[in-house]
Amino acid sequence: MNKFKAHILIVDDDDGIRDLVKQYLLENDFLITSAKNAEEAKNKIAVIKFDLIVLDIMMPGQSGLEFTLENKDKINTPIILLTAKGEPRERIEGLETGADDYLPKPFEPKELILRIKNILNKTKNQSQKRVIEFYNIKIDLNKLLIVQNGKEFKINNTEKTILEKMINAPGQTFSRESIGKLIDLDKERSIDVIITRLRKKIEIDPKNPKFLQTIRGAGYVLWIE
């Protein structure tokens, strides 16, 4: 089964453009649903959670600007507006309605792909957990700080990188090799030292870890749920 990068809704009344964009995005491993007008788009949004919407401005019935203004806050989905109008005034008007980006027609499909990827990466980064609390422990990656039972421990950027990955994948086992690639370090012994140092900041009893555990023969896992 294919693993798609994201599910994208294309809304455009021009069959040729809609099919062209759909085909190009499919070739780049995106899952695509299409709609020919705002009304059809709203019906599909009601039953499907999309990762991003590519939306034409000039459509019969409700325009792309009106659709964005009405639905942006409700659906909380990134929107890229497409239009034949490339003047600054129309571009600014589109962004003021809440759209995340703007691409005038005609456009290169490769540029659309780049804009889609940029927005999806930004959305993903914003959704990453940065502060978590469990038991009497608080990990704050923004402040590079771990608070355990009222005691504060500073963490460095290497420790932050490891924790960020583990916090956003609780219960997932990370091999020494994958951790090494993450922090650009290939010495297993050095990775073990970093984990031991983290345990002293997270665990009440570092020699008998409850949260940052070793999975024999596999690697390390962070249990926070």
GULUMKOL-153824 format. One line per 10 residues: number of its first residue (from 1); their letters; for each residue x, y, z of N, C-alpha, C. Coordinates in nm, 4 decimals. Layout:
<nodes>
NUM = a = X Y Z X Y Z X Y Z  ...
</nodes>
This chain:
<nodes>
1 = mnkfkahili = 0.0843 -0.1201 0.0000 0.0000 0.0000 0.0000 0.0875 0.1247 0.0000  0.0557 0.2218 -0.0850 0.1349 0.3431 -0.0945 0.1227 0.4282 0.0301  0.2329 0.4885 0.0697 0.2312 0.5823 0.1815 0.2364 0.7225 0.1226  0.1228 0.7922 0.1244 0.1152 0.9243 0.0639 0.1724 1.0290 0.1585  0.2293 1.1339 0.0988 0.2879 1.2427 0.1778 0.1801 1.3247 0.2469  0.0681 1.3449 0.1793 -0.0406 1.4252 0.2336 -0.1631 1.4104 0.1445  -0.2807 1.4429 0.2007 -0.4055 1.4380 0.1247 -0.4433 1.5815 0.0886  -0.4503 1.6102 -0.0401 -0.4723 1.7465 -0.0882 -0.6029 1.7550 -0.1663  -0.6775 1.8614 -0.1405 -0.8004 1.8896 -0.2152 -0.7713 1.9981 -0.3184  -0.8000 1.9683 -0.4455 -0.7839 2.0660 -0.5536 -0.9223 2.1171 -0.5929
11 = vddddgirdl = -0.9402 2.2481 -0.5878 -1.0695 2.3077 -0.6222 -1.0494 2.4060 -0.7375  -1.1024 2.3704 -0.8547 -1.0866 2.4556 -0.9732 -1.1954 2.4192 -1.0735  -1.2594 2.5196 -1.1329 -1.3669 2.4919 -1.2294 -1.3125 2.4576 -1.3677  -1.1826 2.4772 -1.3892 -1.1195 2.4448 -1.5171 -1.0760 2.2980 -1.5155  -1.1442 2.2157 -1.5955 -1.1147 2.0721 -1.5965 -0.9691 2.0440 -1.6320  -0.9171 2.1193 -1.7303 -0.7802 2.0958 -1.7752 -0.6780 2.1220 -1.6651  -0.6918 2.2348 -1.5971 -0.5977 2.2680 -1.4892 -0.6135 2.1709 -1.3730  -0.7382 2.1402 -1.3397 -0.7643 2.0480 -1.2286 -0.7010 1.9112 -1.2545  -0.7182 1.8593 -1.3747 -0.6618 1.7282 -1.4086 -0.5093 1.7320 -1.4165  -0.4546 1.8423 -1.4675 -0.3097 1.8554 -1.4789 -0.2440 1.8577 -1.3404
21 = vkqyllendf = -0.2996 1.9400 -1.2518 -0.2451 1.9500 -1.1157 -0.2608 1.8169 -1.0428  -0.3766 1.7540 -1.0599 -0.4014 1.6256 -0.9956 -0.2994 1.5212 -1.0394  -0.2761 1.5111 -1.1698 -0.1829 1.4123 -1.2218 -0.0410 1.4371 -1.1713  -0.0004 1.5637 -1.1704 0.1362 1.5966 -1.1275 0.1561 1.5661 -0.9796  0.0570 1.5983 -0.8980 0.0684 1.5719 -0.7544 0.0647 1.4219 -0.7248  -0.0155 1.3494 -0.8014 -0.0184 1.2033 -0.7849 0.1186 1.1430 -0.8160  0.1831 1.1945 -0.9187 0.3161 1.1450 -0.9557 0.4202 1.1764 -0.8488  0.3891 1.2729 -0.7632 0.4799 1.3092 -0.6545 0.4322 1.2566 -0.5196  0.3516 1.1494 -0.5238 0.3115 1.0733 -0.4048 0.2171 1.1462 -0.3110  0.1324 1.2348 -0.3657 0.0281 1.2962 -0.2852 -0.1044 1.2273 -0.3155
31 = litsaknaee = -0.1888 1.2139 -0.2144 -0.3241 1.1616 -0.2335 -0.4130 1.2804 -0.2706  -0.4898 1.2673 -0.3783 -0.5628 1.3813 -0.4321 -0.7136 1.3566 -0.4382  -0.7886 1.4575 -0.3949 -0.9328 1.4643 -0.4164 -0.9579 1.5970 -0.4870  -1.0545 1.5998 -0.5779 -1.0783 1.7247 -0.6520 -1.2252 1.7658 -0.6432  -1.2461 1.8959 -0.6644 -1.3808 1.9525 -0.6664 -1.3837 2.0626 -0.7722  -1.4994 2.0812 -0.8380 -1.5067 2.1789 -0.9468 -1.5611 2.3144 -0.9027  -1.6071 2.3227 -0.7771 -1.6548 2.4514 -0.7259 -1.6538 2.4494 -0.5729  -1.6845 2.5643 -0.5141 -1.6775 2.5773 -0.3685 -1.7803 2.4897 -0.2983  -1.8981 2.4780 -0.3559 -2.0035 2.3979 -0.2935 -1.9618 2.2509 -0.2838  -1.9071 2.1999 -0.3933 -1.8601 2.0610 -0.3932 -1.7444 2.0437 -0.2957
41 = aknkiavikf = -1.6594 2.1443 -0.2866 -1.5464 2.1390 -0.1927 -1.5964 2.1312 -0.0489  -1.6979 2.2111 -0.0165 -1.7520 2.2109 0.1202 -1.8112 2.0744 0.1566  -1.8763 2.0109 0.0613 -1.9326 1.8779 0.0867 -1.8229 1.7758 0.1181  -1.7104 1.7881 0.0493 -1.6012 1.6932 0.0714 -1.5260 1.7232 0.2013  -1.5135 1.8514 0.2327 -1.4477 1.8897 0.3580 -1.5286 1.8426 0.4786  -1.6590 1.8333 0.4617 -1.7459 1.7919 0.5716 -1.7194 1.6473 0.6148  -1.6648 1.5666 0.5245 -1.6436 1.4250 0.5570 -1.4964 1.3819 0.5544  -1.4079 1.4684 0.5031 -1.2661 1.4332 0.4916 -1.1805 1.5429 0.5519  -1.0802 1.5049 0.6293 -0.9848 1.6009 0.6839 -0.8656 1.6071 0.5886  -0.8507 1.7192 0.5188 -0.7419 1.7361 0.4236 -0.6209 1.8015 0.4902
51 = dlivldimmp = -0.5038 1.7749 0.4348 -0.3811 1.8355 0.4864 -0.3574 1.9730 0.4247  -0.4126 1.9949 0.3037 -0.3930 2.1227 0.2352 -0.4957 2.1356 0.1229  -0.5331 2.2603 0.0916 -0.6272 2.2863 -0.0170 -0.5614 2.3776 -0.1204  -0.5683 2.3364 -0.2468 -0.5246 2.4208 -0.3584 -0.6517 2.4749 -0.4210  -0.6724 2.6063 -0.4143 -0.8022 2.6659 -0.4415 -0.7947 2.7771 -0.5460  -0.8741 2.7635 -0.6521 -0.8823 2.8687 -0.7534 -0.9681 2.9838 -0.7009  -0.9291 3.1069 -0.7316 -1.0070 3.2226 -0.6865 -1.1283 3.2460 -0.7758  -1.1066 3.2502 -0.9073 -1.2133 3.2856 -1.0012 -1.2940 3.1621 -1.0402  -1.4056 3.1393 -0.9683 -1.4936 3.0269 -0.9983 -1.6375 3.0759 -1.0011  -1.7234 3.0102 -1.0791 -1.8657 3.0463 -1.0758 -1.9240 3.0122 -0.9395
61 = gqsgleftle = -2.0247 3.0874 -0.8971 -2.0793 3.0668 -0.7635 -1.9895 3.1363 -0.6618  -1.9622 3.0702 -0.5529 -1.8774 3.1293 -0.4502 -1.7320 3.1306 -0.4963  -1.6664 3.2450 -0.4841 -1.5268 3.2556 -0.5273 -1.4336 3.1925 -0.4242  -1.3094 3.1736 -0.4670 -1.2106 3.1181 -0.3755 -1.1867 3.2087 -0.2555  -1.1902 3.3400 -0.2770 -1.1724 3.4349 -0.1666 -1.2872 3.4230 -0.0666  -1.4090 3.4152 -0.1172 -1.5260 3.4032 -0.0293 -1.5226 3.2711 0.0467  -1.4828 3.1652 -0.0227 -1.4712 3.0337 0.0427 -1.3690 3.0387 0.1563  -1.2540 3.0987 0.1283 -1.1479 3.1069 0.2289 -1.1940 3.1867 0.3495  -1.2558 3.3008 0.3237 -1.3027 3.3877 0.4311 -1.4063 3.3171 0.5184  -1.4903 3.2368 0.4575 -1.5976 3.1679 0.5295 -1.5480 3.0451 0.6065
71 = nkdkintpii = -1.4482 2.9756 0.5500 -1.4139 2.8440 0.6044 -1.2773 2.8306 0.6716  -1.1875 2.9276 0.6547 -1.0505 2.9100 0.7025 -1.0443 2.8755 0.8513  -1.1170 2.9500 0.9335 -1.1124 2.9255 1.0775 -1.1830 2.7957 1.1161  -1.2840 2.7581 1.0400 -1.3598 2.6364 1.0715 -1.2769 2.5109 1.0473  -1.2070 2.5089 0.9341 -1.1377 2.3857 0.8945 -0.9920 2.3819 0.9383  -0.9322 2.4979 0.9651 -0.7923 2.5055 1.0095 -0.7002 2.4258 0.9173  -0.7196 2.4413 0.7867 -0.6403 2.3712 0.6859 -0.5653 2.4724 0.6001  -0.4362 2.4527 0.5755 -0.3610 2.5460 0.4898 -0.4233 2.5565 0.3509  -0.4231 2.6790 0.2954 -0.4815 2.7029 0.1638 -0.3818 2.7764 0.0742  -0.3642 2.7243 -0.0486 -0.2887 2.7943 -0.1521 -0.3885 2.8410 -0.2564
81 = lltakgepre = -0.3920 2.9701 -0.2833 -0.4837 3.0258 -0.3819 -0.4201 3.0286 -0.5199  -0.4985 2.9900 -0.6209 -0.4562 2.9982 -0.7606 -0.5442 3.0999 -0.8315  -0.4842 3.1857 -0.9109 -0.5643 3.2814 -0.9847 -0.4908 3.3320 -1.1062  -0.5664 3.3784 -1.2045 -0.5069 3.4396 -1.3228 -0.4615 3.5815 -1.2931  -0.5053 3.6344 -1.1799 -0.4683 3.7701 -1.1414 -0.3368 3.7682 -1.0641  -0.2382 3.8398 -1.1149 -0.1091 3.8407 -1.0484 -0.0725 3.9740 -0.9882  -0.1652 4.0710 -0.9936 -0.1348 4.2031 -0.9409 -0.1227 4.1991 -0.7887  -0.0375 4.2865 -0.7318 -0.0179 4.2890 -0.5862 -0.1470 4.3051 -0.5078  -0.2418 4.3850 -0.5590 -0.3653 4.4091 -0.4844 -0.4435 4.2805 -0.4627  -0.4560 4.2003 -0.5697 -0.5287 4.0736 -0.5570 -0.4529 3.9746 -0.4679
91 = riegletgad = -0.3204 3.9789 -0.4797 -0.2404 3.8883 -0.3961 -0.2582 3.9224 -0.2481  -0.2527 4.0500 -0.2168 -0.2688 4.0940 -0.0779 -0.4094 4.0615 -0.0270  -0.5090 4.0828 -0.1129 -0.6463 4.0532 -0.0741 -0.6616 3.9046 -0.0411  -0.5979 3.8194 -0.1209 -0.6051 3.6759 -0.0957 -0.5424 3.6373 0.0364  -0.4264 3.6946 0.0658 -0.3589 3.6624 0.1906 -0.4345 3.7178 0.3106  -0.5007 3.8310 0.2927 -0.5769 3.8911 0.4028 -0.6981 3.8068 0.4418  -0.7485 3.7273 0.3487 -0.8625 3.6415 0.3821 -0.8212 3.5221 0.4679  -0.6908 3.4986 0.4786 -0.6430 3.3870 0.5611 -0.5709 3.2796 0.4834  -0.5526 3.2991 0.3515 -0.4780 3.1998 0.2725 -0.3317 3.1970 0.3171  -0.2681 3.0817 0.2997 -0.1292 3.0656 0.3432 -0.0290 3.0997 0.2336
101 = dylpkpfepk = -0.0727 3.0904 0.1085 0.0163 3.1246 -0.0026 -0.0689 3.1576 -0.1245  -0.0015 3.2048 -0.2292 -0.0704 3.2584 -0.3461 0.0148 3.2296 -0.4692  -0.0453 3.1734 -0.5713 0.0306 3.1392 -0.6916 -0.0483 3.1814 -0.8154  0.0026 3.2804 -0.8916 -0.0700 3.3262 -1.0116 -0.0546 3.2277 -1.1278  -0.1604 3.2138 -1.2065 -0.1560 3.1343 -1.3291 -0.0989 3.2207 -1.4418  -0.0292 3.1610 -1.5381 0.0133 3.0204 -1.5400 0.1306 2.9989 -1.4447  0.1457 2.8751 -1.3963 0.2537 2.8453 -1.3027 0.3193 2.7131 -1.3399  0.4414 2.6981 -1.2952 0.5125 2.5721 -1.3151 0.4675 2.4727 -1.2082  0.4273 2.3521 -1.2456 0.3854 2.2534 -1.1454 0.4914 2.2301 -1.0380  0.6191 2.2374 -1.0770 0.7264 2.2168 -0.9795 0.7231 2.3246 -0.8712
111 = elilriknil = 0.6873 2.4478 -0.9108 0.6789 2.5551 -0.8111 0.5640 2.5285 -0.7138  0.4535 2.4772 -0.7644 0.3414 2.4426 -0.6767 0.3833 2.3358 -0.5766  0.4558 2.2348 -0.6238 0.5048 2.1295 -0.5349 0.5913 2.1879 -0.4242  0.6821 2.2772 -0.4596 0.7705 2.3382 -0.3596 0.6910 2.4179 -0.2571  0.5918 2.4918 -0.3025 0.5104 2.5705 -0.2100 0.4291 2.4796 -0.1180  0.3775 2.3714 -0.1731 0.3031 2.2741 -0.0918 0.3936 2.2143 0.0155  0.5127 2.1726 -0.0236 0.6050 2.1110 0.0718 0.6454 2.2093 0.1807  0.6685 2.3341 0.1431 0.7073 2.4348 0.2425 0.5983 2.4545 0.3465  0.4748 2.4627 0.3011 0.3635 2.4826 0.3941 0.3430 2.3602 0.4825  0.3503 2.2416 0.4234 0.3318 2.1190 0.5019 0.4419 2.1028 0.6065
121 = nktknqsqkr = 0.5656 2.1364 0.5697 0.6758 2.1286 0.6666 0.6551 2.2267 0.7802  0.6100 2.3460 0.7469 0.5855 2.4480 0.8493 0.4729 2.4022 0.9426  0.3675 2.3449 0.8834 0.2545 2.2967 0.9631 0.2970 2.1832 1.0544  0.3793 2.0944 1.0007 0.4284 1.9817 1.0802 0.5126 2.0300 1.1975  0.6007 2.1256 1.1715 0.6868 2.1772 1.2784 0.6055 2.2463 1.3862  0.4997 2.3174 1.3450 0.4163 2.3869 1.4424 0.3388 2.2898 1.5294  0.3081 2.1715 1.4748 0.2302 2.0744 1.5505 0.3159 1.9858 1.6402  0.4474 1.9975 1.6284 0.5364 1.9176 1.7111 0.5241 1.9596 1.8569  0.5190 1.8606 1.9448 0.5148 1.8909 2.0874 0.6495 1.9473 2.1315  0.6448 2.0563 2.2055 0.7661 2.1209 2.2551 0.7723 2.1209 2.4072
131 = viefynikid = 0.6567 2.1105 2.4703 0.6505 2.1086 2.6164 0.5577 1.9956 2.6584  0.6052 1.9064 2.7429 0.5199 1.7980 2.7924 0.5390 1.7827 2.9429  0.4368 1.7327 3.0087 0.4432 1.7055 3.1521 0.3894 1.5659 3.1774  0.4584 1.4878 3.2574 0.4126 1.3552 3.2958 0.4687 1.3247 3.4340  0.3844 1.2650 3.5188 0.4190 1.2426 3.6590 0.4671 1.3748 3.7190  0.5835 1.3796 3.7805 0.6360 1.5046 3.8368 0.7486 1.5608 3.7504  0.7369 1.5377 3.6198 0.8436 1.5763 3.5278 0.7872 1.6689 3.4201  0.8625 1.7717 3.3890 0.8264 1.8623 3.2811 0.9464 1.8794 3.1901  0.9255 1.8543 3.0613 1.0311 1.8752 2.9623 0.9894 1.9937 2.8760  1.0705 2.0985 2.8770 1.0425 2.2195 2.8001 1.1564 2.2402 2.6997
141 = lnkllivqng = 1.1322 2.2002 2.5752 1.2362 2.2104 2.4728 1.2594 2.3548 2.4306  1.1595 2.4402 2.4493 1.1770 2.5817 2.4149 1.2799 2.6481 2.5069  1.2774 2.6094 2.6338 1.3691 2.6671 2.7324 1.4914 2.5797 2.7572  1.4996 2.4648 2.6851 1.6098 2.3693 2.7048 1.6209 2.3320 2.8524  1.5055 2.2870 2.9061 1.4984 2.2644 3.0501 1.4157 2.1403 3.0830  1.4624 2.0647 3.1819 1.3853 1.9552 3.2400 1.3666 1.9868 3.3874  1.2416 1.9807 3.4330 1.2127 2.0018 3.5750 1.1613 1.8694 3.6314  1.2341 1.8171 3.7294 1.1984 1.6891 3.7890 1.1840 1.7077 3.9394  1.0587 1.6914 3.9876 1.0313 1.7091 4.1304 1.0847 1.8421 4.1832  1.0671 1.9483 4.1034 1.1090 2.0802 4.1463 1.2536 2.1149 4.1172
151 = kefkinntek = 1.3331 2.0168 4.0757 1.4737 2.0419 4.0427 1.4872 2.0708 3.8941  1.5659 2.1709 3.8599 1.5841 2.2102 3.7207 1.7159 2.1574 3.6640  1.7066 2.1024 3.5420 1.8247 2.0505 3.4733 1.8283 2.1103 3.3320  1.9388 2.1710 3.2973 1.9567 2.2235 3.1626 1.9885 2.1098 3.0658  1.9396 2.1217 2.9423 1.9759 2.0245 2.8392 2.0437 2.0990 2.7244  2.1358 2.0296 2.6561 2.2039 2.0930 2.5427 2.1286 2.0618 2.4132  2.1766 2.1134 2.3016 2.1065 2.0971 2.1735 2.1022 1.9525 2.1262  2.2067 1.8768 2.1586 2.2077 1.7349 2.1212 2.0995 1.6593 2.1968  2.0901 1.6840 2.3256 1.9861 1.6200 2.4070 1.8469 1.6649 2.3621  1.8347 1.7919 2.3268 1.7064 1.8443 2.2795 1.6622 1.7734 2.1516
161 = tilekminap = 1.7553 1.7524 2.0591 1.7233 1.6875 1.9317 1.6706 1.5462 1.9541  1.7355 1.4731 2.0443 1.6912 1.3360 2.0743 1.5544 1.3374 2.1404  1.5378 1.4231 2.2414 1.4108 1.4294 2.3136 1.2960 1.4723 2.2225  1.3222 1.5671 2.1340 1.2174 1.6147 2.0436 1.1637 1.5003 1.9582  1.2545 1.4176 1.9104 1.2137 1.3035 1.8277 1.1348 1.2020 1.9107  1.1828 1.1750 2.0304 1.1184 1.0741 2.1150 0.9835 1.1217 2.1693  0.9768 1.2495 2.2069 0.8526 1.3042 2.2612 0.7398 1.2945 2.1589  0.7725 1.3144 2.0329 0.6709 1.3122 1.9278 0.6482 1.1730 1.8697  0.7125 1.0731 1.9293 0.6882 0.9338 1.8902 0.6960 0.8471 2.0158  0.6097 0.8744 2.1166 0.6156 0.7987 2.2417 0.5908 0.6501 2.2198
171 = gqtfsresig = 0.6725 0.5683 2.2824 0.6576 0.4238 2.2685 0.7300 0.3656 2.1491  0.7889 0.4507 2.0651 0.8647 0.4025 1.9491 1.0089 0.3779 1.9888  1.0620 0.2644 1.9478 1.2008 0.2301 1.9791 1.2948 0.2915 1.8766  1.3979 0.3595 1.9276 1.4976 0.4219 1.8410 1.6300 0.3479 1.8565  1.6801 0.2937 1.7477 1.8078 0.2231 1.7523 1.9219 0.3216 1.7740  2.0346 0.2701 1.8186 2.1525 0.3567 1.8342 2.1913 0.4186 1.6998  2.1739 0.3406 1.5937 2.2084 0.3897 1.4598 2.1205 0.5084 1.4204  1.9889 0.4985 1.4465 1.8979 0.6072 1.4089 1.9241 0.7314 1.4939  1.9565 0.7118 1.6210 1.9901 0.8250 1.7079 2.1202 0.8888 1.6592  2.2153 0.8047 1.6197 2.3425 0.8553 1.5699 2.3257 0.9417 1.4466
181 = klidldkers = 2.2379 0.8991 1.3556 2.2118 0.9784 1.2343 2.1446 1.1103 1.2697  2.0613 1.1056 1.3716 1.9874 1.2237 1.4136 2.0810 1.3332 1.4648  2.1836 1.2911 1.5378 2.2743 1.3902 1.5989 2.4129 1.3886 1.5342  2.4240 1.3173 1.4206 2.5495 1.3113 1.3451 2.6634 1.2559 1.4309  2.6379 1.1390 1.4885 2.7366 1.0732 1.5745 2.7280 0.9236 1.5494  2.8414 0.8604 1.5210 2.8366 0.7184 1.4860 2.8979 0.6261 1.5914  2.9396 0.6808 1.7046 2.9975 0.5971 1.8100 2.8886 0.5561 1.9087  2.8612 0.4260 1.9143 2.7541 0.3769 2.0004 2.7793 0.4103 2.1467  2.9044 0.4026 2.1890 2.9373 0.4294 2.3286 2.9027 0.5744 2.3643  2.9284 0.6660 2.2730 2.8975 0.8069 2.2973 2.7464 0.8287 2.3083
191 = idviitrlrk = 2.6705 0.7545 2.2277 2.5246 0.7647 2.2336 2.4743 0.7133 2.3679  2.5323 0.6029 2.4164 2.4946 0.5490 2.5468 2.5218 0.6511 2.6577  2.6315 0.7238 2.6453 2.6669 0.8249 2.7454 2.5625 0.9365 2.7466  2.5171 0.9772 2.6285 2.4157 1.0827 2.6197 2.2847 1.0363 2.6836  2.2459 0.9133 2.6562 2.1226 0.8590 2.7141 2.1350 0.8520 2.8663  2.2504 0.8084 2.9147 2.2735 0.8015 3.0600 2.2610 0.9407 3.1218  2.3137 1.0407 3.0526 2.3067 1.1783 3.1023 2.1613 1.2273 3.1054  2.0847 1.1905 3.0046 1.9440 1.2292 3.0022 1.8662 1.1618 3.1146  1.8988 1.0376 3.1413 1.8294 0.9656 3.2487 1.8496 1.0339 3.3844  1.9676 1.0885 3.4046 1.9950 1.1564 3.5314 1.9071 1.2799 3.5481
201 = kieidpknpk = 1.8585 1.3326 3.4358 1.7743 1.4526 3.4403 1.6247 1.4191 3.4410  1.5910 1.3015 3.3880 1.4505 1.2631 3.3766 1.4064 1.1667 3.4858  1.4916 1.0694 3.5149 1.4535 0.9597 3.6041 1.4766 0.9932 3.7515  1.3864 0.9448 3.8353 1.4060 0.9548 3.9797 1.5177 0.8606 4.0218  1.5206 0.7428 3.9599 1.6275 0.6453 3.9843 1.6896 0.6104 3.8482  1.7936 0.6831 3.8067 1.8527 0.6631 3.6731 1.9015 0.5209 3.6468  1.9393 0.4478 3.7519 1.9887 0.3106 3.7328 1.8747 0.2126 3.7077  1.7542 0.2532 3.7421 1.6359 0.1715 3.7159 1.5326 0.2582 3.6439  1.5602 0.2910 3.5190 1.4755 0.3870 3.4460 1.3324 0.3376 3.4247  1.2413 0.4299 3.4471 1.1000 0.4000 3.4288 1.0478 0.4567 3.2974
211 = flqtirgagy = 1.1078 0.5662 3.2516 1.0583 0.6367 3.1333 1.1486 0.6181 3.0108  1.2755 0.6473 3.0261 1.3709 0.6333 2.9158 1.4392 0.4975 2.9274  1.3771 0.3978 2.8654 1.4188 0.2586 2.8857 1.5022 0.2050 2.7696  1.5782 0.1012 2.8024 1.6547 0.0287 2.7012 1.5745 -0.0924 2.6551  1.5630 -0.1108 2.5263 1.5025 -0.2305 2.4685 1.6190 -0.3153 2.4189  1.6464 -0.4221 2.4893 1.7652 -0.5017 2.4613 1.7725 -0.5454 2.3144  1.8861 -0.5158 2.2530 1.9086 -0.5544 2.1140 1.8395 -0.4646 2.0129  1.7649 -0.3627 2.0605 1.6899 -0.2781 1.9672 1.7244 -0.1302 1.9809  1.7348 -0.0818 2.1049 1.7664 0.0593 2.1217 1.7006 0.1181 2.2445  1.6483 0.2399 2.2297 1.5891 0.3106 2.3430 1.4474 0.3568 2.3103
221 = vlwie = 1.3668 0.3696 2.4164 1.2280 0.4125 2.4002 1.1916 0.5045 2.5161  1.1067 0.6038 2.4873 1.0601 0.6952 2.5904 0.9113 0.6666 2.6160  0.8819 0.6255 2.7385 0.7431 0.5984 2.7773 0.6892 0.7175 2.8560  0.5965 0.7910 2.8002 0.5433 0.9096 2.8683 0.3920 0.9069 2.8753  0.3287 0.7978 2.8318 0.1831 0.7925 2.8328 0.1344 0.6754 2.9171
</nodes>
